[in-house]
Amino acid sequence: MSEFVLRDATVADLPAILAMLAEETIPPGREADPSNPRYLAAFEAIGADPNQRLIAAELDGRVVGTMQLSFLPGLSFIGSWRGLIEAVRIVADLRGQKLGEHMIQWAVEQCRVRDCKLVQLTSSAARTDAHRFYARLGFVQSHVGMKLHLRD
C-alpha cells in the first residue's frame, strides 16, 4: 500500500516543488529558472515565519504535491485568525486520484488546530476545474479577487 505523507518542505524538495509550480502557470511563463536565488530566499523566509508553512506531499518517497499555508491574524470576526491556502499543485501523472482532496482536508484541519475562524483560497478565474474541485470540498465563491502587479 502506498504511503501519502504531508510534511513541511525541506530545501531538498525545492526542485520538485518549483517544477510543479512551473508546469501549468497562469499567466504562462510566470516562473523563472529554478536556480534563481529569489526562490531560496523565499523558501528561507517562509521557514523563518511561524505563520507560514510550505508543504511537500510525498507518495512513496516522491514529492508529488505542494501547497503553502498562511495563518493571518485579523481584527474582523472579533479578532479571529484565518487560514490561507495557496499554490496547491499535484504532479500531472497523479491527478484525479484524490491526493489533492486529501491535501485540502489536511490543510483545513491544520487551520482548525490553529483556531482559525475560516479558511480561504484563491484560484485563477481560468481554472474552472479547480473551482469545481474546491466547491465539492465545501468552499463557497464569496468574494471577487483583484490583483495589482507592482513589478516584473
C-alpha positions in Angstrom: 0.0 0.0 0.0 1.3 3.5 -0.9 2.1 5.9 1.9 0.9 9.5 1.4 2.6 11.9 3.8 2.2 15.7 4.2 5.1 17.4 5.8 7.0 20.7 5.9 9.1 21.0 2.8 12.9 20.9 3.0 15.4 22.7 0.7 15.9 19.3 -1.0 12.2 19.4 -2.1 12.6 22.7 -3.9 13.4 21.3 -7.4 10.3 19.2 -7.3 8.1 22.0 -5.9 9.4 24.5 -8.5 8.8 22.0 -11.3 5.1 21.7 -10.2 4.7 25.5 -9.9 6.2 26.0 -13.4 4.1 23.2 -15.0 0.9 25.0 -15.8 1.2 28.6 -14.9 -1.3 31.3 -15.5 0.0 33.5 -17.0 2.3 31.2 -19.0 6.0 31.6 -18.2 5.3 33.1 -14.8 8.1 31.2 -13.1 11.8 31.7 -13.6 14.9 29.5 -13.8 14.9 27.3 -10.7 18.4 28.3 -9.9 17.2 31.9 -9.4 18.3 32.9 -5.8 15.0 34.5 -5.1 13.4 31.1 -4.7 15.8 30.1 -2.0 15.4 33.4 -0.3 11.6 32.9 -0.3 11.9 29.4 1.0 14.1 30.6 3.9 11.6 33.5 4.7 8.7 31.0 4.8 10.7 28.7 7.1 11.5 31.6 9.4 7.9 32.7 9.8 5.8 30.7 12.3 2.7 31.7 10.5 3.8 30.2 7.2 4.2 26.6 6.1 5.4 25.3 2.8 4.1 21.7 2.5 5.5 18.8 0.5 3.2 16.0 -0.3 5.1 12.8 -0.6 4.0 9.4 -2.0 6.3 6.5 -1.5 9.3 8.9 -1.1 8.5 11.0 -4.2 7.4 14.6 -3.8 4.1 14.7 -5.7 2.3 17.8 -4.4 2.8 21.1 -2.6 0.9 24.0 -1.1 1.6 26.9 1.1 -0.4 27.6 4.3 -0.5 31.0 5.8 -2.1 31.9 9.1 -3.3 35.5 9.2 -4.4 37.5 12.3 -7.2 40.0 11.8 -9.5 42.3 13.7 -12.5 41.2 11.7 -14.7 38.4 13.3 -13.8 39.6 16.8 -10.1 39.3 16.3 -10.1 36.0 14.5 -7.4 34.3 12.6 -7.9 32.9 9.1 -6.1 30.3 7.1 -5.0 30.9 3.6 -4.2 28.0 1.2 -2.1 28.9 -1.8 -0.1 27.4 -4.6 -1.8 23.9 -4.5 -0.3 21.6 -7.0 -0.2 17.8 -7.8 2.1 16.3 -10.4 0.3 15.8 -13.7 0.6 12.0 -13.7 -1.2 11.6 -10.4 -4.1 14.0 -10.7 -7.6 12.5 -10.3 -6.5 10.1 -7.5 -7.9 12.2 -4.6 -4.5 13.3 -3.4 -5.5 17.0 -3.8 -8.6 16.3 -1.8 -6.6 14.7 1.0 -4.2 17.7 1.0 -7.0 20.3 1.3 -8.8 18.3 4.0 -5.4 18.1 5.9 -4.9 21.9 5.4 -8.3 22.7 6.7 -7.6 20.6 9.8 -4.3 22.5 10.3 -6.3 25.7 10.3 -8.7 24.2 12.9 -5.7 23.3 15.1 -4.6 27.0 14.8 -8.1 28.1 15.9 -8.8 29.9 12.6 -12.3 31.2 12.1 -12.2 30.4 8.4 -10.1 29.1 5.5 -9.8 31.0 2.3 -8.0 30.4 -1.0 -7.8 32.0 -4.4 -7.8 30.2 -7.8 -7.2 31.8 -11.2 -10.5 32.6 -13.0 -9.4 30.3 -15.8 -9.1 27.2 -13.6 -12.7 26.1 -13.8 -11.9 22.5 -13.0 -10.2 23.7 -9.8 -13.3 25.8 -8.9 -15.5 22.7 -9.1 -12.9 20.8 -7.0 -13.0 23.4 -4.2 -16.8 23.7 -4.3 -17.1 19.9 -4.0 -14.9 20.2 -0.8 -17.3 22.9 0.7 -15.6 26.1 -0.4 -18.0 28.8 -1.5 -17.2 31.6 -4.0 -18.0 34.5 -1.8 -15.7 37.4 -3.0 -14.2 38.8 -6.1 -10.4 38.9 -6.0 -8.3 41.6 -7.6 -4.5 42.0 -8.1 -2.2 44.9 -8.8 1.2 43.8 -10.1 4.0 46.0 -8.7 7.0 44.7 -10.6 8.0 42.3 -13.4 
